[in-house]
Amino acid sequence: MDAEQDSERAAREGCTVKITLFHPFVGGVLQRHRFGLGHLGLAYIGACLLKEGHTVRVLDAKNEAITDEDLRRHIEEFQPDIFGVTAMTHEVHAAAHACTVVKGTNGGCLTVIGGPHSSARPEQTLVEFPSIDVAVAGEGEITMCELAMLSTKDRKTAAFERILGITFQTRDSVQGNANRPWIENLDVLPFPAWHLFPHVDWPVVAGRGCPFGCAFCQRVLGRRVRLRSVDNVIAELDALANDLGRHSSAWFQDDTFGVNPRWLNEFLDKMSARKARRGGNYQWGGNSRVNLADVALYKRMREAGCTDLSFGVESGNDQILRRIHKGTTRAMSVRAIRAARKCGIKTHAFFIIGHPGETLRTALQTVHLAAKCRSDSIAVGVMVPYPGTEIWSMAKNGQYGYRLLSEDWRMYDKYFGNALALQGLSHRMLEFLQALTYAWYYAYNLRVRDLFKFLVRYRLEAWFLLRRVRHLGKLQAS
């Protein structure tokens, strides 16, 4: 059934509603480096709601300026029945504030939150933020469509109890339902509704779920990988090029792209055929793992258009890599990055300072590995104890020298937060080591010009970080 038929069916049944989807912004110039990318989850939810015949608008505060007054004006003019917002942990206060603005403007609007934080702590989220009516855990497409089917007159406890995967406010308590099963056939989902967004980059996902058990990851989409068919993925790439005018590139946002060899081989064959058929130099990239490295495979990937791969290296100490269940070694990281670069693929490496049991010696090993692996770029974060992760449990229980500094979710940012300290390594020392990793990466590789470009691009962030660590001589556990 096409979208027009769905719309007609929904209209006949009297269940068409208006929904606003909101991508919140955490204020401050230090968030500038996160702009430019559309939110894939909201784009999928928007597409599913449109297919059901509902009216959907997206407010993307990450990519366009939206003040409280702008939000109030939108609510007054559009009068949405549902206001849906997504939030990572450090964004949940901003999301709840938006819901407060909405409730103050239209008290009858149903406010719904989804994303990593509400998936990990649904009940606590509603207790902490009364302006939010419903918390969605896991995948939100089917859940949001079922919520939209409830007219304003049907919003009673008995109606909400029938919807899997939600926790909701009742008159005097918070009530949670059973989890919703994962969507097994991802091909049934419509392509993301990017036309609802401002002009941003549009990521693609080939599958959902991650089979690996890293201690710091929330794994919101489960441990089991569910893959779209190769034909379905390539059809989306064609649609992006034909309908939205994006001709040249795609970034696969999968936790680990190509983890299934059979799927990857079929994908590379068909991408090479697509490249020959359409001509041009179509480029793509994604997130990979260093233990999947293979020179022959990288050559095939490059021939099929792959230009960039990102690797979660995380630490330069093998004992810590075992402790966080990474399943890799530092030697694997060096080999993988060198192999990819040899095949003409740009590499990007991610590191974390502040692992369980981290000492100054192990942190400096990470500083050195970040430079030694010679990736084209690096990103270095301070460990954040995200709720629902093993690191969260360690920090709550004081294991491996951890001390939880705060449960103010605004502090749970891996670049400029303040949630965690280690015995012998205060949070400010962790930030110093974070800055040192960047500095040594550029110095060790004699990339003075690149260091200058980096400082110019992120000058406000760099100045802020330097201000926080300049009193290093006065370090003490806070």
Secondary structure, DSSP 8 states (H G I E B T S, - for coil): --HHHHHHHHHHTT---EEEEEE----SGGGGGGTTB--HHHHHHHHHHHHTT-EEEEEETTTS---HHHHHHHHHHH--SEEEEE--GGGHHHHHHHHHHHHHH-TTSEEEEESHHHHH-HHHHHHH-TT--EEE-S--HHHHHHHHHS-GGG-SHHHHTTSTTEEEE-SSSEEE-------S-GGGS----GGGS-S-B--B-SEE------TT---TT-SS-EE--HHHHHHHHHHHHHHS---SEEEE--SSTT-SHHHHHHHHHHHHHHHHHH-S--EEEEEE-GGG--HHHHHHHHHTTEEEEEEEEE-S-HHHHHHTT----HHHHHHHHHHHHHTT-EEEEEEEE--TT--HHHHHHHHHHHHHT--SEEEEEE----TTSHHHHHHHHTGGGEEE----GGG--TTT---EEETTB-HHHHHHHHHHHHHHHHHHTT-HHHHHHHHHHTHHHHHHHHHHHTTGGG----
